[in-house]
Amino acid sequence: MNASNSFGSALGALQRLDYDEAAKILNDLVAAGNARAKAALSTLIEAGILSETYPTPAIDLLRDAAESGLPEAALELGNRYYLGTDDVQQNHAEAVRRWTRAAERDSVPAAFNIALAFAQGHGQRIDLDEANRWFSRAAQGGSPGAQFALGVLNVEAHDYPAALTHFETAADAGSAFAAYNLAALYEHGLGTHVNLAKAIEWYQVAAADLQVARDALQRLNAPSKHEFKATSPQFHGSEWVRKHPADRFVVQVASGASQRDTIDILGRYADNIDRAYLKISLGGHIRFLALVGSFDTYLDAIAYLNTLEPELRTNKPWVRRFGTVQAYPDSASTAK
């Protein structure tokens, strides 16, 4: 069996949640020098879900995969250096170096992270020209966040026509903050003529998520189409989990004893993806789970994980089937 078929077998085992079998297949591929297998086995070891112990530390496998040129591994290793973890000392300059290697292999999240580092002066001097260059690269790769950031940089440079273009692109992709800023430009005639109808239209889009947009509509004596959002639940509960087929995938981003901490963690994730928290009984103890997304396949869920910024990876989010969450005792009880 060639490496491609073997990796496919490992993915099949993962989708069956047979983690030990997947790890055995991946370990054979690791011995043959397969970079993707190194990164995947590193993830399984770190998740603490294997019954066997593997001699190579997870961080070493990840580092080897990054050195082999795997962009996903270089991105993740850069995230580790940016944050600082138990096995990697915080080093922003090294994070930027690792992200650069990933971006050179067309990693859009890595390009976005580099741009932020230049904009904030993390790992090197503040350089807005470099930030603009890397945000542009990420935007070309399809990042709405990069389009929004370019709009902000253009506003700071008083290039309002360019800001208008970037905000509109990001708003069309679902960014509430971009919609709000786009509305403000139309309201005040920056980069375009004053157009209150357009301003109200975009404020109404942003009002689905932002109180400041609802305030702007009230100031303009315009109705908000999303007033109900202000009082509706921000996160899903057990009903949302139960309605999913057991073989679909979800990302668990946190688990703990504190309901408040769980809600705070979910609040860091974008409003344009489903978020849920549950109260479950585990070993006789009450726990709260924070869940994000709903994905057709394991690979779709992994692809989403690879888009997360470093700050969202501190709790080591991992992919699981809805069925495994639905099986928890009292998992049908929404946290109160």
C-alpha positions in Angstrom: 0.0 0.0 0.0 1.4 3.4 -1.0 1.7 6.4 1.4 -1.4 8.0 -0.1 -3.6 4.9 0.5 -2.1 4.4 4.0 -2.9 8.0 4.9 -6.4 7.4 3.6 -6.7 4.4 5.8 -5.6 6.4 8.8 -8.3 9.0 8.0 -10.9 6.3 7.8 -9.9 5.0 11.2 -10.2 8.6 12.6 -13.7 9.0 11.1 -14.6 5.7 12.9 -13.0 7.2 16.0 -10.6 4.3 16.2 -7.7 6.5 17.3 -5.3 3.7 18.2 -5.6 2.1 14.8 -5.1 5.5 13.1 -2.0 6.1 15.3 -0.5 2.7 14.3 -0.9 3.5 10.6 0.4 7.0 11.0 3.4 5.7 13.0 4.4 3.4 10.1 4.2 6.4 7.8 6.2 8.5 10.3 9.0 5.9 10.1 9.0 6.4 6.3 9.4 10.1 6.8 5.8 11.2 5.8 5.4 14.8 7.0 1.5 14.8 7.0 1.6 11.6 9.2 4.0 13.3 11.7 1.6 16.3 12.1 -1.4 14.0 12.4 0.2 11.7 15.0 1.4 14.8 16.9 -2.2 15.9 17.2 -3.4 12.5 18.4 -0.7 12.2 21.0 -1.4 15.7 22.4 -5.1 15.0 22.6 -4.4 12.3 25.2 -6.8 9.8 23.6 -4.3 7.0 22.7 -4.0 3.9 24.8 -0.3 3.3 23.7 2.7 5.5 24.4 4.8 6.7 21.5 8.4 7.4 22.0 8.7 10.6 20.0 7.2 13.7 21.8 4.3 15.3 20.0 6.2 18.6 19.7 9.1 16.9 18.0 6.8 15.3 15.4 5.2 18.7 14.7 8.6 20.4 14.4 9.8 17.6 12.0 6.7 18.0 9.9 7.3 21.8 9.7 10.9 21.3 8.8 9.8 19.0 6.0 7.9 21.8 4.5 4.3 21.0 5.5 2.6 24.5 5.7 0.0 23.4 8.2 2.7 22.2 10.6 4.7 25.4 10.2 1.6 27.4 10.9 0.8 25.5 14.0 4.4 25.6 15.2 4.4 29.4 14.7 1.2 29.6 16.8 2.9 27.7 19.6 5.9 30.1 19.6 3.6 33.1 19.5 1.6 31.9 22.5 4.2 30.0 24.5 3.2 26.5 25.7 4.4 23.9 28.1 6.9 22.6 25.5 7.6 25.8 23.5 9.0 29.0 25.1 7.2 32.1 23.8 9.2 33.7 21.0 7.4 36.1 18.7 10.3 36.5 16.3 10.5 32.7 15.9 6.7 32.6 15.4 7.0 35.1 12.5 9.8 33.0 11.0 7.7 29.8 11.1 4.6 31.6 9.8 6.7 33.0 6.9 7.7 29.5 5.9 4.0 28.5 5.9 3.0 31.6 4.0 5.6 30.9 1.3 3.6 27.7 0.7 0.4 29.6 0.4 -1.0 29.4 3.9 -3.5 32.2 4.1 -3.8 32.1 8.0 0.0 32.3 8.2 0.0 35.4 6.0 -2.7 37.0 8.1 -0.7 36.3 11.3 2.4 37.8 9.9 0.5 40.9 8.9 -0.8 41.2 12.5 2.6 40.8 13.9 3.9 43.7 11.7 0.9 45.8 12.6 1.4 45.3 16.3 5.1 45.1 16.5 5.2 41.5 17.8 8.5 39.8 16.9 9.8 42.8 14.9 9.3 46.6 14.6 5.9 48.0 13.7 5.9 48.2 9.9 2.5 49.2 8.4 3.8 48.8 4.9 4.8 45.2 5.5 1.5 44.7 7.4 -0.4 46.0 4.3 1.6 43.7 2.0 0.8 40.6 4.1 -2.8 41.5 4.6 -3.1 42.0 0.9 -1.7 38.5 0.3 -4.1 37.0 2.8 -7.0 38.9 1.3 -6.1 37.6 -2.2 -6.3 34.1 -0.6 -9.9 34.8 0.5 -9.6 36.0 4.1 -12.4 38.4 5.0 -10.5 39.4 8.2 -7.6 40.6 6.0 -10.0 42.6 3.8 -11.3 44.3 7.0 -7.8 44.9 8.3 -6.9 46.5 4.9 -9.9 48.8 5.3 -8.8 49.9 8.7 -5.2 50.6 7.5 -6.7 52.6 4.6 -8.8 54.7 7.0 -5.8 55.4 9.1 -4.0 56.5 5.9 -7.1 58.6 4.9 -7.4 56.6 1.7 -11.2 56.3 2.1 -12.0 55.1 -1.5 -9.7 52.1 -0.9 -11.2 51.5 2.6 -14.7 51.5 1.1 -13.7 48.8 -1.4 -12.1 46.5 1.3 -14.9 47.0 3.8 -17.5 46.2 1.2 -15.7 43.0 0.2 -15.4 41.9 3.9 -19.0 42.9 4.6 -20.3 40.8 1.7 -18.4 37.9 3.2 -20.2 38.3 6.5 -18.1 40.6 8.6 -20.4 42.7 10.9 -17.5 45.1 11.8 -16.9 45.7 8.1 -20.6 46.4 7.5 -20.6 48.9 10.3 -17.5 50.7 9.0 -18.9 50.7 5.5 -22.1 52.3 6.7 -20.2 55.0 8.6 -18.3 55.9 5.4 -21.6 56.2 3.5 -23.1 58.2 6.3 -20.3 60.8 6.5 -19.4 60.8 2.8 -15.9 59.5 3.1 -14.5 58.0 -0.1 -17.9 58.5 -1.7 -20.9 60.9 -1.6 -23.2 61.0 1.4 -25.7 58.2 1.0 -28.0 57.7 4.0 -30.0 55.0 2.3 -26.8 53.0 1.8 -25.6 53.8 5.3 -28.9 52.5 6.8 -28.8 49.4 4.7 -25.3 48.5 6.0 -26.1 49.5 9.6 -29.1 47.1 9.4 -26.8 44.3 8.3 -24.3 45.0 11.1 -27.2 45.4 13.7 -27.6 41.6 13.6 -24.5 41.4 15.8 -23.4 44.8 17.0 -25.2 47.1 19.5 -23.3 50.1 18.1 -25.0 49.6 14.8 -28.4 49.4 16.4 -27.5 52.7 18.2 -26.6 54.3 14.9 -30.0 53.3 13.4 -31.8 54.8 16.4 -29.8 58.0 15.9 -30.8 58.1 12.2 -34.5 57.3 13.2 -34.3 54.1 11.1 -35.7 50.7 12.0 -33.5 47.8 12.9 -34.4 44.5 11.2 -32.6 42.6 13.9 -33.8 44.0 17.2 -34.8 40.5 18.2 -31.1 39.5 18.2 -30.4 41.6 21.2 -32.4 39.4 23.5 -32.2 36.0 21.7 -29.8 33.4 23.0 -26.3 33.9 21.8 -25.4 30.3 21.8 -27.1 27.0 20.9 -27.9 24.3 23.5 -28.8 20.7 23.6 -31.6 20.9 21.0 -29.0 22.0 18.4 -26.7 19.1 19.3 -29.5 16.5 19.3 -30.8 17.5 15.9 -27.5 16.6 14.2 -26.8 13.2 12.6 -24.4 11.3 14.9 -21.8 11.0 12.1 -21.3 14.7 11.5 -18.4 16.5 13.1 -18.0 19.3 15.6 -15.0 21.1 17.2 -14.8 21.0 21.0 -13.0 24.2 21.9 -13.1 23.9 25.7 -14.4 21.8 28.6 -14.4 22.7 32.3 -16.3 23.2 35.5 -17.0 26.9 35.0 -20.1 27.9 33.0 -18.8 31.5 32.9 -15.4 30.5 31.5 -17.1 28.4 28.8 -19.3 31.3 27.7 -16.3 33.6 27.7 -14.3 31.2 25.4 -17.2 30.8 23.0 -17.5 34.6 22.8 -14.1 34.7 21.2 -15.3 32.9 18.2 -16.8 34.6 15.2 -20.6 35.1 15.1 -20.8 33.6 11.6 -20.2 30.1 12.9 -22.5 28.0 15.1 -21.5 27.9 18.8 -23.0 25.8 21.6 -22.4 25.0 25.2 -23.8 22.1 27.2 -24.0 21.0 30.8 -23.1 17.3 31.1 -22.4 14.8 33.9 -19.0 13.2 33.6 -17.8 10.8 36.3 -20.3 12.2 38.7 -19.1 15.8 38.1 -20.8 18.6 36.2 -18.9 19.8 33.3 -19.5 22.4 30.6 -18.6 21.8 26.9 -17.9 24.5 24.4 -18.6 23.4 20.8 -18.1 25.2 17.5 -19.2 24.4 14.0 -21.0 21.6 12.1 -19.0 19.8 9.5 -19.8 17.1 6.9 -16.4 15.4 7.2 -13.4 15.1 9.5 -11.2 16.9 7.0 -13.6 19.9 6.8 -13.4 20.2 10.6 -9.6 20.0 10.5 -9.5 22.7 7.7 -11.6 25.0 10.0 -9.1 24.3 12.9 -6.3 25.4 10.6 -7.9 28.8 10.1 -8.0 29.7 13.8 -5.8 32.5 15.1 -3.2 31.5 17.7 -5.2 32.9 20.7 -8.0 30.5 19.8 -5.8 27.4 20.0 -4.6 27.7 23.6 -7.2 25.2 24.8 -6.1 22.7 22.0 -9.5 22.4 20.3 -10.2 18.9 18.8 -12.6 17.3 16.4 -15.2 14.8 17.5 -18.5 13.3 16.2 -21.8 14.7 17.4 -22.7 11.2 18.4 -20.0 11.1 21.1 -21.3 14.4 22.6 -24.9 13.2 22.4 -23.9 10.0 24.3 -22.9 11.9 27.5 -25.3 11.5 30.5 -27.5 14.5 30.8 -26.0 16.0 27.6 -29.6 16.9 26.7 -29.7 19.4 29.6 -28.9 22.9 28.4 -26.7 24.8 30.8 -28.6 27.3 32.9 
